[in-house]
Amino acid sequence: MNKLLLLLIIICLSAAGIFHFMIPAPPLRVALDSWLGYQTLTLTSINVGFDTHQVELIATPSLSDSVQLLKNGKVDAAALTFDEVLALRDQGTPLTIVTIIDSSAGGDLLLTRPEITSLAGLKGKRIGLENSVLGHLMLNEILQRGGLRQDDVTLSYEIVSKHPALWRQHKVDALISYLPLTAEILAEANRLFDSSEIPNTIIDVLAVRSDRLDDVSPQLRYLLVEYFSTLKQLRGNSLDSLHRLAYLVHRPVEETVDMLHQIHLHSLQSNKRLLSADHSALLETQNKLTSIMLPAGLLEAPPNRDGLTDDAYLPQEAAP
């Protein structure tokens, strides 16, 4: 009788919406690949030791893998490029940008064999790239500047983690890729184009499924407080943080510092400005991306801005 009475009480409490408060909420699951800027989230996890009941980082081999996890609902959020967010929303995946992580200023690049000395010289060559919106965005810009059409080149699609192997095995003549994965082949290749030539175009963000924002709100606030605290240390050239980041990207500290100069990490103050209601700079980037993506077939229609960004989850100030 006692067990039956307890069961009846639990059923009544559940029906009244009370019992669910006793059940721990699942962690916020965030997918991220190896891009240098995204590793600041991994660095945060190492620095503070995330409460795994609140946040779980899911490392993926590529941006494409992060996209698939997000589309399939296997994760709540992902570190993505702004253009990828626009494409996913265009395809029906509800996403809201809650943090601007970085702007690429050279970290996304085209590397070619030494004998290829101009973009026009890519004609008839094989180019390795990831089959992602970012990959095609870079490809479109490179072909235009080289006076080439897509049928002038052969494309070899491979996830970014396999790009160094493509290069070493001489399966491609050129690579559209990004740091830190390409760092080891920079010395033996020509760098004919990079994201510094298209400023404020490739922006990396933390995007959350809009249909889960209410469910993960406390976990998201916890993550962002710790993230901006770690970012403050990194931007202040904390030796501990720099050494840990170098370890994460498997490069020497000096080289890691040099790579950091090729991205602009956005501070808390920058985020508050960009994600506010009057974010003209972000709107300008969106319009620029739209002008590239629509003609290239990467978008079906101009992006809807409703619910695209939300600054409500940013901390008031970074933790000390």
C-alpha positions as CSV (number, residue, x, y, z in Angstrom):
1,M,0.0,0.0,0.0
2,N,2.8,2.4,0.8
3,K,4.4,1.9,-2.6
4,L,1.1,2.4,-4.3
5,L,0.5,5.6,-2.4
6,L,4.0,6.9,-3.3
7,L,3.3,6.1,-7.0
8,L,0.0,8.0,-6.9
9,I,1.7,11.0,-5.3
10,I,4.4,11.1,-8.0
11,I,1.8,10.8,-10.8
12,C,-0.2,13.7,-9.2
13,L,2.9,15.9,-8.8
14,S,3.9,15.2,-12.4
15,A,0.5,16.1,-13.7
16,A,0.7,19.3,-11.7
17,G,4.0,20.2,-13.2
18,I,5.9,20.0,-9.9
19,F,7.8,16.7,-10.0
20,H,9.8,17.6,-13.1
21,F,11.7,20.1,-11.0
22,M,13.2,17.2,-9.1
23,I,14.7,15.7,-12.3
24,P,18.2,17.2,-13.2
25,A,18.1,19.0,-16.6
26,P,20.3,17.4,-19.3
27,P,23.5,19.2,-20.2
28,L,23.9,21.7,-23.0
29,R,25.5,19.7,-25.8
30,V,27.8,21.8,-28.1
31,A,29.4,20.5,-31.3
32,L,32.7,22.0,-32.4
33,D,35.4,21.1,-34.9
34,S,39.1,21.9,-34.8
35,W,39.1,25.5,-36.1
36,L,41.4,27.6,-34.0
37,G,38.7,30.0,-32.8
38,Y,36.5,27.2,-31.6
39,Q,39.3,25.8,-29.4
40,T,38.8,28.8,-27.1
41,L,35.6,26.9,-25.9
42,T,37.7,23.7,-25.3
43,L,40.3,25.9,-23.5
44,T,37.5,27.2,-21.3
45,S,36.5,23.6,-20.4
46,I,40.2,22.8,-19.5
47,N,40.7,26.1,-17.5
48,V,37.6,25.8,-15.4
49,G,36.7,22.1,-15.6
50,F,33.1,22.3,-16.9
51,D,30.4,20.8,-14.8
52,T,29.5,18.0,-17.2
53,H,25.9,18.1,-15.8
54,Q,25.6,21.5,-17.3
55,V,27.8,21.6,-20.5
56,E,29.2,18.8,-22.7
57,L,31.5,19.7,-25.7
58,I,31.3,17.3,-28.6
59,A,34.4,17.3,-30.7
60,T,33.8,16.7,-34.4
61,P,36.1,16.0,-37.3
62,S,34.7,18.8,-39.5
63,L,32.3,21.6,-39.8
64,S,30.0,19.4,-41.9
65,D,29.8,16.9,-39.0
66,S,28.8,19.6,-36.6
67,V,26.1,20.7,-39.0
68,Q,24.7,17.2,-39.3
69,L,24.5,16.8,-35.5
70,L,22.7,20.1,-35.2
71,K,20.3,19.3,-38.0
72,N,19.5,15.9,-36.6
73,G,18.9,17.3,-33.1
74,K,21.8,15.3,-31.6
75,V,23.2,18.5,-30.1
76,D,21.6,21.7,-28.8
77,A,24.2,24.1,-30.2
78,A,27.3,24.3,-32.4
79,A,30.2,26.5,-33.2
80,L,29.6,27.5,-36.9
81,T,30.4,30.1,-39.5
82,F,27.8,32.8,-39.9
83,D,27.2,31.8,-43.6
84,E,26.5,28.2,-42.4
85,V,23.9,29.6,-39.9
86,L,22.2,31.5,-42.7
87,A,22.2,28.4,-44.9
88,L,20.8,26.2,-42.2
89,R,18.0,28.6,-41.3
90,D,17.2,28.8,-45.0
91,Q,16.8,25.0,-45.0
92,G,14.5,25.1,-42.0
93,T,16.7,24.5,-39.0
94,P,15.8,27.0,-36.3
95,L,19.0,28.7,-35.1
96,T,19.8,31.7,-32.9
97,I,23.3,33.2,-32.6
98,V,24.1,33.9,-29.0
99,T,27.8,34.7,-29.2
100,I,30.2,36.0,-31.9
101,I,33.4,34.0,-31.4
102,D,35.8,35.4,-33.9
103,S,36.3,37.0,-37.3
104,S,38.7,35.2,-39.6
105,A,41.5,37.5,-40.8
106,G,43.8,35.1,-42.6
107,G,43.0,31.8,-40.9
108,D,40.9,30.5,-43.8
109,L,43.2,30.1,-46.8
110,L,44.1,28.7,-50.2
111,L,47.4,26.8,-50.4
112,T,48.9,25.7,-53.7
113,R,51.9,23.7,-54.9
114,P,55.0,25.9,-55.5
115,E,54.6,25.8,-59.3
116,I,51.2,27.5,-59.1
117,T,51.8,31.1,-58.6
118,S,48.5,32.8,-59.5
119,L,44.8,32.1,-59.1
120,A,44.5,31.8,-62.9
121,G,47.1,29.1,-62.6
122,L,44.5,26.8,-60.9
123,K,43.0,26.1,-64.3
124,G,43.0,22.4,-64.9
125,K,44.1,21.7,-61.4
126,R,42.6,19.6,-58.6
127,I,41.4,21.6,-55.5
128,G,40.7,19.9,-52.2
129,L,38.0,21.4,-50.0
130,E,35.3,20.6,-47.5
131,N,31.8,20.2,-49.0
132,S,30.4,23.0,-46.7
133,V,29.0,26.4,-47.3
134,L,32.3,27.9,-46.1
135,G,34.2,25.8,-48.6
136,H,32.0,26.9,-51.5
137,L,32.1,30.5,-50.3
138,M,35.9,30.5,-50.5
139,L,35.9,28.6,-53.8
140,N,33.4,31.1,-55.4
141,E,35.6,34.0,-54.3
142,I,38.8,32.4,-55.6
143,L,37.4,31.4,-59.0
144,Q,36.0,34.9,-59.5
145,R,39.3,36.5,-58.7
146,G,41.1,34.1,-61.0
147,G,38.8,34.6,-63.9
148,L,37.8,30.9,-63.8
149,R,34.6,28.9,-63.9
150,Q,33.9,25.9,-61.7
151,D,34.3,23.5,-64.7
152,D,37.9,24.9,-65.1
153,V,39.0,23.0,-62.0
154,T,38.4,19.5,-60.5
155,L,37.1,19.5,-57.0
156,S,38.1,16.9,-54.4
157,Y,35.7,16.9,-51.4
158,E,37.1,15.7,-48.1
159,I,36.5,16.6,-44.5
160,V,39.0,19.1,-43.2
161,S,40.7,16.7,-40.8
162,K,41.9,14.8,-43.8
163,H,43.3,17.8,-45.7
164,P,46.9,17.4,-44.6
165,A,46.8,13.7,-45.8
166,L,45.4,14.9,-49.2
167,W,48.4,17.2,-49.5
168,R,51.1,14.8,-48.4
169,Q,49.8,12.1,-50.7
170,H,49.8,14.6,-53.7
171,K,46.1,13.9,-54.3
172,V,45.5,17.6,-54.8
173,D,47.3,20.6,-56.3
174,A,45.6,23.1,-54.0
175,L,43.7,23.2,-50.7
176,I,41.0,25.4,-49.4
177,S,41.3,24.9,-45.7
178,Y,41.9,26.6,-42.4
179,L,44.1,26.8,-39.4
180,P,45.5,25.0,-37.4
181,L,45.2,22.0,-39.6
182,T,47.1,23.5,-42.5
183,A,49.9,25.0,-40.3
184,E,52.2,22.1,-40.9
185,I,52.2,22.5,-44.7
186,L,52.4,26.3,-44.9
187,A,56.2,26.3,-45.3
188,E,56.0,24.1,-48.5
189,A,53.1,25.8,-50.2
190,N,52.1,29.1,-51.8
191,R,49.5,31.1,-49.9
192,L,47.6,32.7,-52.8
193,F,44.4,33.8,-51.0
194,D,43.1,34.1,-47.5
195,S,40.3,35.6,-45.5
196,S,42.2,38.8,-44.8
197,E,41.3,39.7,-48.4
198,I,37.6,39.5,-47.6
199,P,37.4,41.2,-44.2
200,N,34.3,40.8,-42.0
201,T,33.0,38.0,-44.2
202,I,33.9,34.8,-42.4
203,I,32.6,35.2,-38.9
204,D,32.4,32.3,-36.4
205,V,29.6,32.1,-33.9
206,L,28.0,30.0,-31.3
207,A,24.5,29.1,-32.5
208,V,21.8,27.4,-30.5
209,R,18.7,25.6,-31.8
210,S,16.0,28.2,-31.2
211,D,13.5,25.5,-30.2
212,R,15.7,24.5,-27.3
213,L,16.8,27.9,-26.0
214,D,14.3,27.9,-23.1
215,D,15.4,24.4,-22.0
216,V,19.1,25.2,-21.9
217,S,19.1,28.8,-20.8
218,P,20.8,28.2,-17.4
219,Q,23.5,26.0,-18.9
220,L,24.1,28.5,-21.7
221,R,24.5,31.4,-19.2
222,Y,27.0,29.2,-17.2
223,L,29.0,28.4,-20.3
224,L,29.2,32.1,-21.5
225,V,30.3,33.4,-18.1
226,E,33.2,31.0,-18.0
227,Y,34.0,31.4,-21.7
228,F,34.4,35.2,-21.5
229,S,36.5,34.9,-18.4
230,T,38.9,32.5,-20.2
231,L,38.8,34.8,-23.3
232,K,39.8,37.7,-21.1
233,Q,42.8,35.8,-19.9
234,L,43.8,34.7,-23.4
235,R,43.5,38.2,-24.8
236,G,45.7,39.3,-21.9
237,N,48.4,36.9,-23.1
238,S,48.1,34.6,-20.1
239,L,51.0,32.2,-20.5
240,D,49.0,29.3,-18.9
241,S,46.2,29.8,-21.4
242,L,48.6,30.2,-24.4
243,H,50.4,27.0,-23.5
244,R,47.1,25.1,-23.1
245,L,45.8,26.3,-26.4
246,A,49.1,25.4,-28.1
247,Y,48.7,21.9,-26.6
248,L,45.2,21.7,-27.9
249,V,46.1,22.6,-31.5
250,H,49.4,20.6,-31.4
251,R,51.6,23.5,-32.4
252,P,54.4,25.3,-30.6
253,V,53.5,28.3,-28.5
254,E,55.2,30.8,-30.8
255,E,53.3,29.4,-33.8
256,T,50.0,29.4,-31.9
257,V,50.5,33.1,-31.1
258,D,51.1,33.8,-34.8
259,M,48.0,31.9,-35.7
260,L,46.0,33.9,-33.2
261,H,47.0,37.1,-35.1
262,Q,45.1,35.7,-38.0
263,I,41.8,35.7,-36.2
264,H,40.0,38.4,-34.3
265,L,38.5,37.1,-31.0
266,H,35.5,39.1,-30.1
267,S,35.3,40.4,-26.5
268,L,32.3,40.5,-24.3
269,Q,31.9,44.3,-25.1
270,S,32.2,43.6,-28.8
271,N,29.5,40.9,-28.5
272,K,27.2,43.3,-26.7
273,R,27.6,45.7,-29.5
274,L,27.2,43.3,-32.4
275,L,24.3,41.3,-30.9
276,S,22.3,44.3,-29.8
277,A,19.2,45.5,-31.6
278,D,21.2,48.0,-33.5
279,H,23.9,45.7,-35.0
280,S,24.6,47.5,-38.2
281,A,28.0,45.8,-38.6
282,L,26.5,42.3,-38.4
283,L,23.7,43.4,-40.8
284,E,26.4,44.6,-43.2
285,T,28.1,41.2,-43.1
286,Q,24.8,39.4,-43.6
287,N,24.0,41.5,-46.7
288,K,27.5,40.9,-48.0
289,L,27.1,37.1,-47.5
290,T,23.7,37.2,-49.1
291,S,25.1,38.9,-52.2
292,I,27.6,36.1,-52.6
293,M,25.5,33.1,-51.5
294,L,22.3,33.8,-53.5
295,P,23.9,33.9,-56.9
296,A,26.0,30.9,-56.0
297,G,22.9,28.9,-55.1
298,L,23.9,28.6,-51.4
299,L,20.7,30.3,-50.3
300,E,17.2,30.0,-51.8
301,A,15.9,33.3,-50.5
302,P,17.2,36.4,-48.7
303,P,17.6,35.6,-45.0
304,N,14.9,36.3,-42.5
305,R,16.3,38.2,-39.6
306,D,13.6,37.3,-37.0
307,G,15.3,35.5,-34.1
308,L,18.7,35.4,-35.8
309,T,20.5,36.9,-32.8
310,D,19.9,37.2,-29.1
311,D,22.1,39.1,-26.6
312,A,20.1,38.1,-23.5
313,Y,22.4,35.2,-22.6
314,L,25.6,37.3,-22.5
315,P,27.0,37.9,-18.9
316,Q,26.9,41.3,-17.5
317,E,30.7,41.1,-17.0
318,A,33.2,38.3,-17.4
319,A,34.0,36.4,-14.2
320,P,37.3,37.5,-12.6
